[in-house]
C-alpha cells in the first residue's frame, strides 16, 4: 500500500503538478476566470430576481398569500423581469469586458481601453440590427463563447499594435486624455475591418452570424458537459490537484464556467417559459452537492473532528467548523492535514465523486428540483441548494443526505488517523514525563 502511495505521489509531483501549474497560470485561463468573477455579482443579483418573479408555489394553491404573490407576478411580469434582463440577460457583455480588462494586465495595457474595445467587438458580431432594432439573443448564455473569443482577439490585436508601435502619436503638448483617444483609433479601426467583413462573409456563406456559427461548433461540447462522466472527470481533476496542494477548483471552474453559464441560461429561459428544466450540471450543482464545506465535502468531517479523542484533531475541528459552514475549508485541508496525507487520499477523492453520482441520478430522475439561479459560493450548502433551485425543499434533503454519506465515508479513515495521533500523543506525554523526572 505504501509503495502504491509513493508511486502515486511521484506521478502527481512529476507529471500532474507541473502541467496543472502551467494551466492554472496560463494568461487566457486566468483572464477567463477573472472575467466570470467580475460578472458574478450582476449574475447573482439577476438570478435572485427569479425567486420573486417565479415564486415556489403551485399554480393551483389555495393559500391566499401564495395566490396573491403569483397573481402579482403575472400582472407585473414585464416590470419584474427588467432587472433580470439587464443583469443575467446581458451577462456576456460583463464577461467580455471583464476578460479583456484582465488580459490587458498581462500585456501592461490600459484595462478600461481593452474592455471598451472588447465591448465594441462583441456588439459588432453579436448584435445584428434588424428593422431598426438590435437583437439581444446572444447577450445571455448563447453568446458566452463568442464573448470569450472576441475579448481575447480584440485585446491581443490591441497588444500587437501597441507592441509594434502601430499607433497615432500626438505632440507631448496635447492633453493625455486626448492623446489616448487618438492612440486607440487604429485598434478600433483594425477590429472593425477584420471582424465586420468576417461576420458578413460567414453570414453569406453559412446563413448564420459568428455567434450562431460558434454555438453550432461547440454544441457537442456543451451537450457533453452536462453528463455524468463530465461531472466525475471534473471532480476527479479538482480533487487530485487539491490533494497535491494545487487549487484545482480554480482550474476546473475556469474551464467549466462557460459551459455552466450556457446551461444555466437555458434553464432560466425554460423556467420563464413554464417548461421543464433541461440541464443538471451547472454551478449550483457543483457548489452545493459536491463541495459541501469546500473541496472534498469536508464539512461533515469537521463535525466529526469536534468529537475526536485526539487533541490536535479536536482543535482543528473547532477552528474549521464555522468557516466550513461557509465552504471555506483551508483550516481542515492544511491543519488536519488532508493535503498529501495518504490516509485521506481515498475519501477526499471518492466522497465528492460518490455524492456527484447520487445527486446526478436524483436530479435526472426528477426526484430533486434542478438549478435555475446563481448563488454565492459561500452560501451554506442546504440553503444554497434550495436557493439555487428557486427555494425548492427537495435540494435541502439531498444536500443533507450527501452530508450524512460523506460523514459515513470519512469516519473509518478518520479513526485510523486518530489512532496514529493518539499513539504519538501518548509517546510525547511519556517523553515529557521522563524529561520532567530527569530535571527533578
C-alpha positions as CSV (number, residue, x, y, z in Angstrom):
1,X,0.0,0.0,0.0
2,X,2.8,2.4,0.9
3,X,4.6,1.5,-2.3
4,X,1.5,2.3,-4.3
5,X,1.0,5.6,-2.5
6,X,4.7,6.5,-3.1
7,X,4.2,5.9,-6.9
8,X,1.0,7.9,-6.9
9,X,2.7,10.9,-5.2
10,X,5.6,10.6,-7.6
11,X,3.2,10.8,-10.6
12,X,1.4,13.7,-9.1
13,X,4.6,15.6,-8.3
14,X,6.4,14.9,-11.6
15,X,3.6,14.8,-14.1
16,X,0.4,16.4,-12.8
17,X,1.7,19.2,-10.7
18,X,3.8,20.9,-13.4
19,X,1.1,20.6,-16.0
20,X,-1.6,21.9,-13.7
21,X,0.6,24.7,-12.5
22,X,1.1,25.8,-16.2
23,X,-2.6,25.6,-17.0
24,X,-3.5,27.5,-13.8
25,X,-1.1,30.3,-14.6
26,X,-1.9,30.5,-18.4
27,X,-3.0,34.0,-19.2
28,X,-6.1,33.1,-21.1
29,X,-7.4,30.7,-18.4
30,X,-6.8,33.3,-15.6
31,X,-8.4,36.0,-17.7
32,X,-11.5,34.0,-18.5
33,X,-11.8,33.1,-14.8
34,X,-11.4,36.7,-13.8
35,X,-13.9,37.8,-16.3
36,X,-16.6,35.5,-14.8
37,X,-15.7,36.6,-11.3
38,X,-16.2,40.2,-12.5
39,X,-19.6,39.4,-13.8
40,X,-20.6,37.2,-10.8
41,X,-22.3,39.9,-8.6
42,X,-24.5,41.0,-11.5
43,X,-25.5,37.4,-12.3
44,X,-26.2,36.6,-8.6
45,X,-28.5,39.6,-8.2
46,X,-30.2,38.9,-11.5
47,X,-30.8,35.3,-10.6
48,X,-32.2,36.3,-7.2
49,X,-34.9,38.2,-9.0
50,X,-36.2,34.9,-10.4
51,X,-37.3,34.0,-6.9
52,X,-39.7,36.9,-6.8
53,X,-40.8,36.5,-10.4
54,X,-41.5,32.8,-10.2
55,X,-42.4,32.1,-6.6
56,X,-42.1,28.4,-5.4
57,X,-45.9,27.8,-5.2
58,X,-48.2,25.5,-7.2
59,X,-50.4,27.5,-9.6
60,X,-53.5,25.8,-8.1
61,X,-52.5,26.6,-4.5
62,X,-55.4,27.7,-2.2
63,X,-53.1,29.6,0.2
64,X,-54.2,33.3,0.0
65,X,-50.6,34.7,0.3
66,X,-49.3,32.4,-2.4
67,X,-52.1,33.2,-4.8
68,X,-51.6,36.9,-4.2
69,X,-47.9,36.6,-4.9
70,X,-48.5,34.5,-8.1
71,X,-51.1,37.0,-9.4
72,X,-48.8,40.0,-8.6
73,X,-46.0,38.3,-10.6
74,X,-48.3,37.6,-13.5
75,X,-49.7,41.2,-13.6
76,X,-46.3,42.8,-13.4
77,X,-44.1,40.3,-15.2
78,X,-42.6,42.7,-17.7
79,X,-41.5,45.2,-15.0
80,X,-40.2,42.5,-12.7
81,X,-38.2,40.9,-15.5
82,X,-36.3,44.2,-16.2
83,X,-33.6,43.8,-13.5
84,X,-33.1,40.2,-14.6
85,X,-32.9,41.1,-18.3
86,X,-30.2,43.8,-17.6
87,X,-28.1,41.5,-15.4
88,X,-28.3,37.8,-16.3
89,X,-29.9,38.8,-19.7
90,X,-26.7,40.7,-20.8
91,X,-24.1,38.7,-18.8
92,X,-21.9,38.2,-21.9
93,X,-21.3,42.0,-22.0
94,X,-20.0,42.0,-18.4
95,X,-17.9,38.8,-19.1
96,X,-16.4,40.2,-22.3
97,X,-15.3,43.4,-20.7
98,X,-14.0,41.6,-17.6
99,X,-11.9,39.1,-19.7
100,X,-10.4,41.9,-21.8
101,X,-9.6,44.0,-18.8
102,X,-7.9,41.1,-17.1
103,X,-6.0,40.0,-20.2
104,X,-4.9,43.6,-20.7
105,X,-3.0,43.5,-17.4
106,X,-0.9,40.6,-18.7
107,X,0.2,42.9,-21.6
108,X,0.6,46.1,-19.4
109,X,-2.2,47.7,-21.4
110,X,-4.9,50.1,-20.1
111,X,-7.7,47.8,-18.8
112,X,-10.5,50.2,-19.5
113,X,-9.5,50.7,-23.1
114,X,-9.2,47.0,-23.6
115,X,-12.6,46.5,-22.1
116,X,-14.2,49.1,-24.3
117,X,-12.6,47.5,-27.4
118,X,-13.9,44.1,-26.4
119,X,-17.4,45.5,-25.9
120,X,-17.4,47.1,-29.4
121,X,-16.1,43.9,-30.9
122,X,-18.8,41.8,-29.2
123,X,-21.6,44.1,-30.2
124,X,-20.2,44.2,-33.8
125,X,-20.6,40.5,-34.3
126,X,-23.3,39.5,-31.8
127,X,-25.9,42.3,-32.0
128,X,-27.3,42.3,-35.6
129,X,-29.6,45.2,-36.5
130,X,-33.0,44.2,-37.9
131,X,-35.9,46.5,-38.6
132,X,-34.1,49.3,-36.7
133,X,-33.8,47.1,-33.5
134,X,-30.7,45.4,-32.0
135,X,-31.1,41.7,-31.3
136,X,-30.2,40.7,-27.8
137,X,-30.4,37.0,-28.4
138,X,-26.7,36.5,-27.8
139,X,-26.3,38.7,-24.8
140,X,-27.1,35.8,-22.5
141,X,-25.7,32.3,-22.4
142,X,-25.9,31.7,-26.1
143,X,-23.2,34.3,-26.7
144,X,-20.7,33.3,-24.0
145,X,-18.2,31.6,-26.2
146,X,-18.4,34.5,-28.7
147,X,-17.7,36.9,-25.8
148,X,-14.7,34.9,-24.7
149,X,-13.2,34.7,-28.2
150,X,-13.7,38.4,-29.2
151,X,-12.4,39.6,-25.8
152,X,-9.2,37.6,-26.4
153,X,-9.0,38.6,-30.1
154,X,-9.5,42.3,-29.5
155,X,-7.1,42.5,-26.6
156,X,-4.4,40.5,-28.4
157,X,-4.8,42.7,-31.5
158,X,-4.5,45.8,-29.3
159,X,-1.4,44.4,-27.7
160,X,0.1,43.5,-31.1
161,X,-0.4,47.1,-32.5
162,X,0.9,48.6,-29.3
163,X,4.0,46.3,-29.3
164,X,4.8,47.3,-32.9
165,X,4.2,51.0,-32.3
166,X,1.4,51.0,-34.9
167,X,-0.5,54.0,-33.5
168,X,-1.1,57.7,-33.9
169,X,1.2,59.8,-31.8
170,X,0.4,63.4,-31.0
171,X,2.8,66.0,-29.7
172,X,3.5,66.0,-25.9
173,X,1.6,69.3,-25.5
174,X,-1.7,67.5,-26.3
175,X,-3.6,66.5,-23.1
176,X,-3.1,62.9,-22.0
177,X,-6.8,62.0,-22.4
178,X,-7.0,63.4,-26.0
179,X,-3.7,61.6,-26.9
180,X,-5.0,58.3,-25.6
181,X,-8.2,58.7,-27.6
182,X,-6.2,59.1,-30.8
183,X,-3.9,56.2,-29.8
184,X,-6.8,53.7,-30.0
185,X,-8.1,54.9,-33.3
186,X,-6.1,52.3,-35.1
187,X,-7.1,49.4,-32.8
188,X,-10.8,50.4,-33.2
189,X,-10.4,50.5,-37.0
190,X,-8.5,47.2,-37.1
191,X,-11.2,45.5,-35.1
192,X,-13.9,46.9,-37.4
193,X,-12.2,46.0,-40.7
194,X,-11.4,42.4,-39.6
195,X,-14.5,41.3,-37.6
196,X,-17.3,43.0,-39.6
197,X,-16.3,41.6,-43.0
198,X,-15.7,38.2,-41.4
199,X,-19.2,38.3,-39.9
200,X,-20.7,39.3,-43.2
201,X,-18.8,36.6,-45.1
202,X,-19.9,33.8,-42.6
203,X,-23.5,35.0,-42.8
204,X,-23.3,35.0,-46.6
205,X,-21.8,31.5,-46.8
206,X,-23.5,29.7,-43.9
207,X,-26.6,31.8,-43.4
208,X,-25.6,32.5,-39.8
209,X,-23.6,35.2,-37.9
210,X,-20.5,34.4,-35.9
211,X,-22.3,33.6,-32.6
212,X,-24.6,31.2,-34.3
213,X,-21.6,29.5,-36.1
214,X,-19.6,29.3,-32.8
215,X,-22.6,27.7,-30.9
216,X,-23.1,25.2,-33.7
217,X,-19.4,24.2,-33.4
218,X,-19.4,23.9,-29.6
219,X,-22.9,22.4,-29.3
220,X,-21.5,18.8,-28.9
221,X,-19.1,20.1,-26.2
222,X,-22.0,21.9,-24.4
223,X,-24.1,18.7,-24.5
224,X,-21.2,16.6,-23.3
225,X,-20.5,19.0,-20.4
226,X,-23.9,18.1,-19.0
227,X,-23.3,14.4,-18.5
228,X,-22.3,12.3,-15.5
229,X,-18.8,11.4,-17.0
230,X,-18.1,15.2,-17.3
231,X,-19.1,15.7,-13.7
232,X,-17.0,12.8,-12.4
233,X,-14.0,13.9,-14.6
234,X,-14.1,17.5,-13.4
235,X,-14.4,16.4,-9.7
236,X,-11.6,13.9,-10.1
237,X,-9.2,16.5,-11.6
238,X,-10.2,19.0,-8.9
239,X,-9.6,16.6,-6.0
240,X,-6.3,15.2,-7.2
241,X,-4.9,18.6,-7.8
242,X,-6.0,19.8,-4.4
243,X,-4.5,16.7,-2.8
244,X,-1.2,17.8,-4.3
245,X,-1.6,21.3,-2.9
246,X,-2.8,23.0,-6.1
247,X,-6.0,25.0,-6.2
248,X,-7.8,22.6,-8.5
249,X,-11.2,24.3,-8.2
250,X,-9.9,27.4,-9.8
251,X,-8.6,25.4,-12.8
252,X,-11.8,23.4,-13.2
253,X,-14.2,26.3,-12.7
254,X,-12.1,28.4,-15.2
255,X,-12.7,25.7,-17.8
256,X,-16.3,24.8,-16.9
257,X,-17.7,28.3,-16.3
258,X,-18.6,28.9,-20.0
259,X,-20.5,25.6,-20.2
260,X,-22.2,26.1,-16.8
261,X,-23.3,29.6,-17.8
262,X,-24.7,28.4,-21.2
263,X,-26.6,25.7,-19.5
264,X,-27.9,27.9,-16.7
265,X,-29.1,30.4,-19.3
266,X,-31.2,27.6,-20.9
267,X,-32.6,26.6,-17.5
268,X,-33.6,30.2,-16.8
269,X,-35.3,30.5,-20.2
270,X,-37.1,27.3,-19.5
271,X,-38.5,28.4,-16.1
272,X,-39.6,31.7,-17.7
273,X,-41.5,29.8,-20.4
274,X,-43.0,27.4,-17.9
275,X,-41.2,24.5,-19.4
276,X,-39.2,21.6,-17.8
277,X,-35.7,22.5,-16.6
278,X,-33.3,20.6,-19.0
279,X,-29.8,20.8,-17.6
280,X,-28.3,19.3,-14.4
281,X,-24.6,20.2,-14.3
282,X,-24.4,23.9,-13.6
283,X,-22.6,26.0,-10.9
284,X,-25.1,25.4,-8.2
285,X,-24.8,21.6,-8.6
286,X,-21.0,21.8,-8.2
287,X,-21.2,24.2,-5.2
288,X,-23.9,22.7,-3.1
289,X,-23.7,18.9,-3.7
290,X,-20.1,18.3,-4.5
291,X,-18.2,20.9,-2.4
292,X,-20.2,20.8,0.9
293,X,-17.9,22.8,3.2
294,X,-15.3,23.1,0.4
295,X,-13.4,20.7,-1.8
296,X,-13.7,17.2,-0.7
297,X,-17.1,17.9,1.1
298,X,-15.2,18.3,4.4
299,X,-17.9,20.0,6.5
300,X,-19.2,16.6,7.8
301,X,-15.5,15.7,8.6
302,X,-15.2,19.0,10.5
303,X,-18.2,18.0,12.7
304,X,-16.6,14.5,13.3
305,X,-13.3,16.2,14.3
306,X,-15.1,18.0,17.1
307,X,-15.6,14.7,18.9
308,X,-12.2,13.3,18.2
309,X,-10.2,11.8,21.1
310,X,-7.0,13.4,19.6
311,X,-6.4,16.9,20.9
312,X,-4.9,18.0,17.6
313,X,-7.9,16.9,15.6
314,X,-10.4,18.4,18.1
315,X,-8.6,21.7,17.9
316,X,-8.6,21.7,14.1
317,X,-12.3,20.8,14.2
318,X,-13.1,23.9,16.4
319,X,-11.1,26.1,14.0
320,X,-12.6,24.7,10.9
321,X,-16.3,24.0,11.5
322,X,-17.5,27.6,11.3
323,X,-15.5,28.5,8.1
324,X,-16.6,25.1,6.7
325,X,-20.3,26.1,7.0
326,X,-19.5,28.8,4.5
327,X,-17.4,26.5,2.3
328,X,-14.0,27.7,3.4
329,X,-12.0,24.6,4.5
330,X,-8.3,25.6,4.4
331,X,-8.1,25.0,8.2
332,X,-9.2,21.4,7.7
333,X,-7.2,20.8,4.5
334,X,-3.9,22.1,5.9
335,X,-4.5,21.7,9.6
336,X,-5.6,18.1,9.9
337,X,-3.9,17.8,7.4
338,X,-5.7,16.2,4.4
339,X,-3.3,17.6,1.7
340,X,-0.6,14.9,1.0
341,X,-1.9,12.7,3.8
342,X,-2.1,9.1,2.5
343,X,-4.9,8.1,4.9
344,X,-7.2,10.7,3.5
345,X,-6.5,10.3,-0.2
346,X,-9.3,7.8,-1.0
347,X,-12.1,9.6,0.9
348,X,-11.0,13.0,-0.3
349,X,-11.3,11.9,-3.9
350,X,-14.2,9.5,-3.7
351,X,-16.6,11.3,-1.3
352,X,-17.5,14.1,-3.8
353,X,-17.5,11.6,-6.7
354,X,-20.0,9.3,-4.9
355,X,-22.1,12.3,-3.9
356,X,-21.9,13.6,-7.5
357,X,-23.2,10.2,-8.8
358,X,-26.0,10.1,-6.2
359,X,-27.0,13.7,-6.8
360,X,-26.9,13.3,-10.6
361,X,-29.4,10.4,-10.6
362,X,-31.6,12.2,-8.0
363,X,-31.9,15.1,-10.4
364,X,-32.0,13.0,-13.6
365,X,-35.0,11.1,-12.2
366,X,-36.7,14.4,-11.3
367,X,-36.7,13.5,-7.6
368,X,-35.0,16.8,-6.8
369,X,-35.5,20.2,-8.4
370,X,-32.8,21.5,-10.7
371,X,-30.7,24.6,-10.5
372,X,-32.1,27.9,-12.0
373,X,-30.2,30.5,-10.1
374,X,-26.7,31.7,-9.4
375,X,-25.7,31.7,-5.7
376,X,-22.6,33.0,-3.8
377,X,-20.3,30.0,-3.3
378,X,-20.0,30.9,0.4
379,X,-23.7,30.2,0.9
380,X,-24.2,27.3,3.4
381,X,-24.9,24.1,1.4
382,X,-28.5,23.3,2.3
383,X,-29.6,27.0,2.0
384,X,-27.6,27.4,-1.3
385,X,-29.1,24.2,-2.7
386,X,-32.6,25.4,-2.0
387,X,-31.9,29.0,-3.3
388,X,-30.3,27.7,-6.5
389,X,-33.4,25.6,-7.2
390,X,-35.8,28.5,-6.7
391,X,-36.3,27.7,-3.0
392,X,-37.5,24.2,-3.5
393,X,-37.2,22.0,-0.4
394,X,-36.1,18.7,-2.1
395,X,-32.5,20.0,-2.7
396,X,-32.2,20.5,1.1
397,X,-33.0,16.8,1.7
398,X,-30.5,15.8,-1.0
399,X,-27.8,18.0,0.5
400,X,-28.4,16.6,4.0
401,X,-28.2,13.0,2.6
402,X,-24.9,13.9,0.9
403,X,-23.6,15.2,4.2
404,X,-24.5,12.0,6.0
405,X,-22.9,9.8,3.4
406,X,-19.8,12.0,3.5
407,X,-19.6,11.6,7.2
408,X,-20.0,7.8,7.0
409,X,-17.3,7.5,4.3
410,X,-14.8,9.8,6.2
411,X,-15.4,8.1,9.6
412,X,-13.2,4.9,9.2
413,X,-10.3,6.8,7.7
414,X,-10.6,9.4,10.5
415,X,-10.5,6.7,13.2
416,X,-7.4,5.2,11.6
417,X,-5.7,8.6,11.5
418,X,-6.9,9.3,15.0
419,X,-5.3,6.1,16.3
420,X,-1.9,7.2,14.9
421,X,-2.2,10.6,16.5
422,X,-3.2,9.2,19.9
423,X,-0.2,6.9,19.8
424,X,2.0,9.9,19.0
425,X,0.4,12.0,21.8
426,X,0.9,9.1,24.3
427,X,4.6,8.9,23.3
428,X,5.0,12.6,23.6
429,X,3.3,12.6,27.0
430,X,5.6,9.8,28.2
431,X,8.7,11.6,26.8
432,X,7.7,14.9,28.6
433,X,7.1,12.9,31.9
434,X,10.6,11.3,31.6
435,X,12.2,14.7,30.9
436,X,10.4,16.2,33.9
437,X,11.6,13.4,36.1
438,X,15.2,13.7,35.0
439,X,15.0,17.5,35.5
440,X,13.7,16.9,39.1
